[in-house]
Amino acid sequence: MSRVIGQIEAIFRYPVKSMRGEALEAAPLGWHGIEGDRRLALRRTGERGGFPWLSASKLPDLVSFTPLPTPGAPGEALPTHVRTPDGQELPVFGEALAAEVGRRHGAPVEMMQLRHGIFDDATVSVISSATVRQIGRLADTRADVRRFRPNIVVRSTQAVAFEEDGWVGGVLAFGEAEDAPAVTVTMRDLRCGMVNIDPDGKGLDPAVMKACVRANDNYAGVYGTVTRRGRLAVGQPIVLLGREDAT
């Protein structure tokens, strides 16, 4: 049976993988996630393994680099510059930015653009604010949703931490119309050391990941794939559909 489980509390996208994200009031949802999300990433040029992308788990400083949106540009438009933690504004594809990140990382990198994005497990990540608050309480730290780098934050009607686990296998529709944008929830989100990184660049707090482990076997939030395109907006009701309801 379908039921309204809450509403969209916040929407985020991350134009450059592992760099600072941006909060949006509305965003187009396409087949490859939110338009403009993770379309750029820094490649470790000397890496010959299966995952060449530089992430904040290897360089925590990355979360303090800020992609700068182009005023008035459409949602899919890529940033043209990145503000470094030192306040410099450098062209995204310029040698200076690659050199600055490479210096901090200790190895060369280059900026790459992938049309359909660079994702770890799925194109859309979802977490409830109740889950974030519970982890913050257990870690005795400020509950900051940015640590979890979600695309969609849910203000749940039940406000039960880790409620998202029960959504796996179902479909989240954003709006109550039959043609509302929708995401099939495919798996729980197994967390990594990224959650320990302060989003304002103030260091690491291992207590956050320890709280995830203690509370829910290190799962917090869910991943999904887009099954219907459309427009997301803060405040939209979220309807949980079972497999049969979604067909």
N, C-alpha and C positions, 0 to 999 in steps of 0.2 A: 504494500500500500504506500502511496506517496504521502509525504507530510512535510510541512514547512518546518525547518530545523533552526532557522535564524535568518540573518541578513549579512551582506557584505559589510564588514567594518572598515577594511582598508584594501587597497590594491597597490602592488609594487611591481616594478620591473627593474632589470639590471642590464643596462645596455652593454657593459663590458663585464664579462664573467669575473666574479670575485671582487670587483670594485663596488663602490658605494651605490646603492640603489636609489630610486626616486619614487615617491608616493604620488599616486594619481587619483583623481576623482572619478575618472572613467577611462576605459581603454578598449580597443577592438580585440576580440579573442578570435584568432585564426586557427588553422589546422596545426600550426607549429607554435602554439601558445600565444601569449600576449604579444602583440606586434611590437617589435623593437627590443624584445627581451633576449639577452645573452646572444646577440648577433655578432659580437666581437669578443675575442679572447686573445690572451698573450700565449704564444707558443714558445716552449723551451726548445731552442734550435738544436741543442745537442742531445735531446731526448729521443731515443729510438724505440721506446716501449709503446704500449698500447694507449697510453693517456699522456699526450705531450703538453697539455695545457697547464699553465701556471695558475695555481689557485691560492687562496689565502691560507689554506692549511699548510702550505709550504712557505708562503711569504705573508704573514699577518698584516704587514704594512699596506697590502693591496686594498683593504677595506677603507683606507683613508684617502685613496685616490678617487676623485669625483668627476665622472663624465658630465660634461656641460651640455644641456639640451639646446637645440637651436630654436630661438623664440619664433612662434608661429608656424613651425614646421609640422607636417603630419606625423601621426603616431609612429610610423615605421622609420622615420628619419633617424639616421645615426648621429651621435654627437660628433662635433668637429674638433673639440678640444677636451683635455682632461686637466683638472686642477690637482696638482701634487700636494702632499701634506705640507710642503714648504710654501705653498701659495703660488707657485708658477703655473701658468696656463699654457700647456703645450699641445701642438697638433696631435690628434689621435694617431695618425700614421707617420708622424715625423720621427726622425732618428733620435731626437732629444728625449722623447718619452721612453722609447725602448732602452736607451742608454741609462736613464735614471732608474727604471725598474730593474734592469739587468745589474746595475751597481748594487742595489739593495739585495737582490737575489743571489748575487755572486756568480751568475752565469748569463750568457746572452739570451735575449728573447726578441720576438717580433710580433707585431700586432697582425691578427688575421681576421678576416670577415667570412662568416659562413651564412649563407642565405637562410637556412632553416634553423639556425641557432646551435649552440654548444651546450648540451644538457647532460647531466650525470646519469639520471635514471628515467625521467619522463619530462614532458614539456610544461606541466603545471604542478605547482606545489601549493598545498592548502594546509592551514593550521588554524585552530580556534584560539581566541584570546584567553579562554579559560585554561587551556593547556599551558600557555605561556606564563600565566599568573601562577599556576601551581608549581611549575619548574622554578620560577623566581623565588617563591616561598621556600621551597626545599633547599635551594642554593643560597638562601639568605642574601639575595642580591636584587637589584632593581629589575623588574620584569620588562624586558625590552624585546619586542617582537622582531626587531631588525637582526638580532643574533641568529634567527632561524631562517632568514632570507626567503620568506614565502612570496608567492605571487598573490594569493588571496587569503585574507584574514577573516575568519568567521566569528561574528558575535552570535553565539549559540543561545537559543531559547532556554535550553536546559542548563547551560553553563557548567557542564561536567567535564573535568579534565580528561583528556585522552578519549573523548567521545568519538573522535575521528576514526579510531580503530574499527568501529562498527559500521563505517561507511564503505569499507572495502568490498568490492563486488557490486556496489550500487552506482547510481548516477546522480551527480549534483547538477541541478538546473538552476540557472541564475535568472529568476523571474518566473512568473506563474503562467505565462503564455505557452501555448503548445510549441512554438518555434523559439523558445528561450535558449540562449547559449547553454551548452551542457558539457560536462566533463565526466568521463567514466573513471571511477576511483580504482586504481589497479593494485596499489601496494601501500603498506605503511612506510614511513620515512625513517630509515635507520640513520641515526645522527653520527657525525664525525666531530673532530676537534674544532670545526668552524664555529660551533655554538659557544666555545670558550673565548672567542675573540670579541673584545669590546668594540662595538660598531663606531665609536668615536675615537678609536685609536689609543685607548688608555690601558692597553695591556691585555693579559690573559687571565681568565678565572676558571681553573679546572673544575671548580665546584658545580658549574652549570652542566657539563656533560655527566659528571658523577650523579647529579640529581636526575637526569634523564635515565641513566642506567638503573638507579635505585627505584624510581617510580614506575618505569614502564619498559624495562629491558632495553633501554636506549632508543626506543621509538618515540617520535613526537611529530604528529602531523601525517599527511598522506600525499601520495603522488597520483596524478591522473593524466589521461590523454583526452584530447578534445574530440567530442563526438557531434557537436553542433556549434557552428560559428555564431558570432553575434557581438553585442556590445555589453560590456560589464560596467557597472556603476556602483559607487558606494551607496549603501542603503537598499540595494535590490534584495528582495526576499530570496532565500535559498531553499529549494525543494529537493528532498532526498527521494529518489525514485528507485524502486527495485528493478531488477533486470527485465521483468515482464512489463512493468509500467513504462520503461524507456523504449520499448520496441513499437 
